[in-house]
């Protein structure tokens, strides 16, 4: 059994830090940082959850935030790429919303600097939720009798339904989507029985082969929710076999945002939290199993061929990153008595 020794000054973002070898292993904090202009309150979270689940924020009345980021499961949709209005599909796999509050940037290409910025995009994306503008969204919400009251409860007397208030409410709800106390977290905090021997070997292998170079920090994403996001080139090493099979290079990644040549094929480092629940894997959802994803990552990022034992140990360790999910109850959405909207057909 690997022994962990506590480190002085052990609080990191209200979490716990321990040293194993030269690596600081950090437990996931139980609360997420929030910006000063959008503190998390119960009324705001209540409203944000309703908006997150409300398909009326889409042009067809069929797609909600939860459609692609299912909080009743792993926080995404288990599809290679997400499906939006009229059955349209994009080019990327939906990232999990669980623990997204600990990331400094959002989306695979990091084009959103906050959860608030991220929440703005899908609603008016023609492939995702398809609304023509946020003004159209606001006008629709104003026709739902209960929503004006809910916005006032969340943002104070006289507060109006607005784009900014809507995305703030959604972001506040998302900041409650945290999965602490995984077997790994309990182990880092001192419970030596929380991991199996194989999972401990996997933890050692994770460090030995260099996985922590990118997947560091409490969310195993290199990001803390503050500062600059972490981007890495993928794939790092050319491999005609894997490229022919999975076509990773068809997506230019962050280059599509910055138009800088040096950003081609750079992507935000994704979290490994709850990774066992979020198949398929990678930005294009091309890899169906965790076992294969581990082998692909080792070869393309570290130019390393893992043994069967190393692969099995790493998978076992990654399974230990599945945390405890707070109970989610489907919200009762406010009604429009006696009428409906002119949805896009």
C-alpha positions in Angstrom: 0.0 0.0 0.0 1.3 3.4 -0.9 1.7 5.7 2.1 0.7 9.4 1.8 2.2 12.0 4.0 0.3 15.2 4.8 1.8 18.5 3.7 1.8 21.6 5.8 -0.6 24.3 4.5 -2.9 21.7 3.2 -5.8 23.8 2.1 -6.1 24.4 -1.6 -9.4 26.0 -2.7 -10.9 24.7 0.5 -9.8 21.2 -0.5 -7.0 19.0 0.8 -3.6 18.5 -0.6 -1.3 15.6 0.0 2.1 14.7 -1.4 2.8 11.4 -3.2 6.3 11.4 -4.4 6.7 14.8 -6.1 3.0 15.3 -6.9 0.5 17.3 -4.9 -2.7 15.3 -5.0 -5.7 17.5 -4.3 -9.1 16.6 -3.0 -12.1 18.2 -4.7 -13.5 21.1 -2.7 -17.1 20.9 -1.7 -18.0 24.4 -2.8 -17.0 26.2 -6.0 -15.7 29.7 -6.3 -18.2 32.3 -7.5 -17.6 35.7 -9.0 -18.3 38.8 -6.8 -21.1 39.9 -9.1 -22.9 36.6 -9.0 -23.0 35.0 -5.5 -24.8 31.7 -5.2 -28.1 32.0 -3.4 -30.9 29.4 -3.0 -33.4 31.6 -5.0 -30.9 32.0 -7.8 -30.1 28.3 -7.9 -33.9 27.4 -7.9 -34.4 29.7 -10.9 -31.3 28.5 -12.6 -32.3 24.9 -12.4 -35.7 25.7 -13.9 -34.0 27.5 -16.8 -31.5 24.6 -17.2 -34.3 22.1 -17.6 -36.8 24.3 -19.6 -37.0 23.3 -23.3 -38.9 26.5 -24.0 -35.5 28.2 -24.2 -35.1 26.4 -27.6 -36.8 27.4 -30.8 -38.6 24.1 -31.2 -39.5 23.7 -27.5 -37.7 20.4 -27.5 -34.1 21.0 -26.3 -33.0 22.2 -22.9 -29.5 22.6 -21.4 -30.1 19.2 -19.7 -30.7 17.5 -23.0 -26.9 17.6 -23.7 -25.7 17.9 -20.1 -27.9 15.4 -18.3 -27.4 16.0 -14.6 -29.4 12.8 -13.9 -26.4 11.0 -15.2 -22.8 12.0 -15.9 -23.5 15.5 -16.9 -23.4 14.9 -20.7 -25.4 12.8 -23.1 -23.2 9.8 -23.8 -23.3 10.5 -27.5 -20.3 11.0 -29.8 -21.6 14.5 -30.6 -24.5 16.5 -29.2 -27.9 16.7 -30.9 -29.8 20.0 -31.1 -33.0 21.3 -32.6 -34.4 19.5 -35.7 -32.1 16.6 -34.9 -29.0 18.6 -36.0 -25.6 17.5 -34.7 -22.5 19.5 -34.1 -18.9 18.4 -34.4 -18.0 18.0 -30.8 -18.9 15.8 -27.8 -20.8 17.6 -25.0 -18.5 18.1 -22.0 -19.8 17.2 -18.6 -21.3 20.0 -16.5 -20.4 18.3 -13.3 -17.5 20.2 -11.6 -17.4 22.6 -14.6 -17.3 25.4 -12.0 -13.6 24.5 -11.3 -12.5 25.3 -14.8 -11.0 28.6 -15.8 -12.5 28.3 -19.3 -15.4 26.5 -20.9 -16.0 24.6 -24.2 -13.4 22.4 -25.8 -11.8 25.5 -27.4 -12.0 27.6 -24.3 -14.0 30.4 -26.0 -15.9 31.1 -22.8 -14.2 32.5 -19.8 -16.9 31.7 -17.3 -20.0 29.6 -16.7 -22.0 32.8 -17.4 -20.4 33.2 -20.8 -20.8 29.5 -21.6 -24.6 29.7 -20.8 -25.1 32.4 -23.4 -23.9 30.5 -26.4 -26.0 27.3 -26.9 -29.4 29.1 -26.6 -28.8 31.1 -29.8 -26.6 28.6 -31.6 -28.6 27.6 -34.7 -27.6 23.9 -34.3 -28.0 23.6 -30.6 -31.1 25.5 -29.2 -31.8 27.6 -32.2 -33.3 30.8 -30.8 -32.8 33.9 -33.1 -31.7 36.1 -30.2 -31.7 36.5 -26.5 -34.3 39.3 -26.9 -36.6 36.6 -28.3 -35.8 34.4 -25.3 -36.6 37.1 -22.8 -39.9 37.9 -24.6 -40.9 34.3 -24.4 -40.0 34.0 -20.7 -42.0 37.2 -20.0 -45.1 35.3 -21.2 -44.7 32.7 -18.5 -46.6 34.1 -15.5 -44.4 32.7 -12.8 -41.0 33.7 -14.2 -41.1 37.4 -13.5 -41.7 36.6 -9.8 -38.9 34.1 -9.8 -36.5 36.6 -11.3 -37.4 39.1 -8.6 -36.9 36.5 -5.9 -33.5 35.7 -7.3 -32.2 39.2 -8.1 -34.2 41.5 -5.8 -37.3 43.7 -6.0 -37.8 45.2 -9.4 -35.3 42.9 -11.2 -36.3 42.1 -14.7 -36.1 39.1 -16.9 -32.9 39.7 -18.9 -30.2 37.8 -20.7 -27.6 38.7 -18.0 -29.9 37.6 -15.2 -30.8 34.3 -17.0 -27.2 33.3 -17.5 -26.3 34.3 -14.0 -29.0 32.1 -12.6 -28.0 29.1 -14.8 -24.4 29.6 -13.8 -25.3 29.8 -10.1 -27.1 26.4 -10.4 -24.2 24.9 -12.2 -21.9 25.9 -9.4 -23.8 23.5 -7.1 -23.0 20.6 -9.4 -20.0 19.2 -7.5 -19.2 15.6 -6.9 -16.8 15.4 -3.9 -15.8 12.5 -1.7 -14.8 10.0 -4.4 -12.6 7.0 -3.2 -9.6 9.0 -4.4 -10.7 12.0 -2.3 -11.1 9.9 0.8 -7.7 8.4 0.2 -6.0 11.8 -0.2 -7.6 12.9 3.0 -6.1 9.9 4.8 -8.4 6.9 4.5 -5.9 4.3 3.4 -8.6 1.8 2.8 -10.5 4.0 0.2 -8.5 2.7 -2.8 -7.9 -0.9 -3.8 -4.3 -2.1 -4.3 -4.9 -1.9 -8.1 -6.2 1.6 -7.8 -3.1 2.6 -5.8 -0.9 1.1 -8.5 -2.9 3.0 -11.1 -2.3 6.2 -9.1 1.4 5.5 -9.1 1.3 4.7 -12.9 -0.6 7.9 -13.5 2.3 9.9 -12.1 5.1 7.7 -13.5 4.0 7.9 -17.1 3.3 11.6 -16.9 -0.5 11.9 -17.0 -0.3 14.5 -14.3 1.5 16.9 -16.7 -1.8 17.9 -18.1 -4.4 16.4 -15.7 -3.4 18.1 -12.5 -5.3 19.9 -9.8 -8.4 19.1 -7.9 -10.5 18.6 -11.1 -7.6 16.7 -12.9 -7.9 19.4 -15.6 -4.9 21.6 -14.9 -7.4 24.4 -14.0 -8.7 25.8 -10.8 -11.5 28.1 -11.8 -9.3 31.1 -11.6 -6.7 32.5 -14.0 -5.8 31.3 -17.5 -7.2 28.1 -18.9 -4.9 25.2 -19.7 -4.7 24.2 -23.4 -2.6 21.3 -24.8 -1.9 20.2 -28.3 -3.8 17.0 -29.3 -2.5 14.8 -30.7 1.0 15.6 -29.7 2.6 12.8 -31.6 1.5 11.8 -35.1 0.1 8.3 -35.5 -1.4 7.4 -38.9 -3.3 4.4 -37.4 -5.2 6.3 -34.7 -5.7 9.3 -37.0 -7.2 7.1 -39.7 -9.4 5.4 -37.2 -10.6 8.4 -35.1 -9.9 11.4 -37.3 -8.9 13.6 -34.4 -7.1 16.2 -36.6 -10.2 17.2 -38.5 -11.0 19.6 -35.7 -8.6 22.5 -35.5 -9.5 23.2 -31.9 -8.6 26.6 -30.4 -7.5 27.9 -33.8 -11.2 28.3 -34.7 -11.4 30.9 -32.0 -8.1 32.7 -32.2 -7.1 32.1 -35.9 -3.5 31.8 -34.7 -1.5 29.2 -36.5 0.1 28.1 -33.3 -3.3 27.2 -31.8 -4.1 24.6 -34.3 -5.2 21.3 -32.6 -5.0 22.8 -29.1 -7.9 22.0 -26.8 -8.8 22.7 -23.2 -7.6 19.9 -20.9 -10.8 18.1 -19.9 -11.6 17.0 -16.3 -11.0 13.4 -15.4 -13.6 13.6 -12.6 -16.4 11.0 -13.2 -14.6 10.0 -16.4 -15.9 6.4 -16.1 -19.5 7.8 -16.6 -18.9 10.1 -19.6 -18.1 7.8 -22.5 -17.5 8.3 -25.4 -14.2 10.1 -25.2 -12.3 13.0 -26.7 -13.5 16.2 -28.4 -15.2 14.3 -31.2 -16.5 11.4 -29.1 -14.7 8.9 -31.3 -13.5 6.5 -28.7 -16.2 4.4 -27.1 -14.4 2.8 -24.1 -12.2 4.1 -21.2 -9.7 1.3 -21.8 -9.1 2.4 -25.4 -9.1 6.1 -24.4 -6.2 5.4 -21.9 -4.2 3.6 -24.6 -4.8 6.3 -27.2 -3.8 9.1 -24.8 -0.6 7.3 -23.8 0.4 6.8 -27.4 -0.6 10.2 -28.8 0.4 12.4 -25.9 3.3 10.5 -24.3 4.4 8.4 -27.2 4.1 5.4 -24.9 2.8 1.9 -25.5 1.2 0.8 -22.2 1.2 -2.8 -21.1 -2.1 -4.5 -20.4 -1.4 -4.3 -16.7 -0.6 -0.6 -16.8 -3.8 0.1 -18.7 -5.9 -1.9 -16.3 -4.4 -0.2 -13.3 -4.9 3.3 -14.9 -8.5 2.5 -15.6 -9.0 1.2 -12.1 -7.6 4.5 -10.7 -9.8 6.6 -13.0 -12.8 4.7 -11.8 -11.9 5.9 -8.3 -12.5 9.5 -9.5 -16.2 8.9 -9.5 -17.6 11.1 -6.7 -20.8 11.4 -4.8 -23.6 13.1 -6.7 -25.9 15.5 -4.9 -29.5 14.5 -5.2 -31.2 16.1 -8.2 -35.0 16.4 -8.4 -36.7 17.4 -11.6 -38.0 20.9 -11.2 -41.7 21.7 -11.7 -41.6 24.2 -14.5 -43.9 27.2 -14.5 -46.8 26.9 -16.9 -48.5 29.1 -19.4 -52.2 28.4 -18.6 -54.5 28.2 -21.6 -51.9 29.0 -24.2 -48.6 28.0 -25.7 -45.9 29.5 -28.0 -45.4 29.5 -31.8 -42.6 27.1 -31.9 -40.4 26.6 -35.0 -41.5 23.5 -36.8 
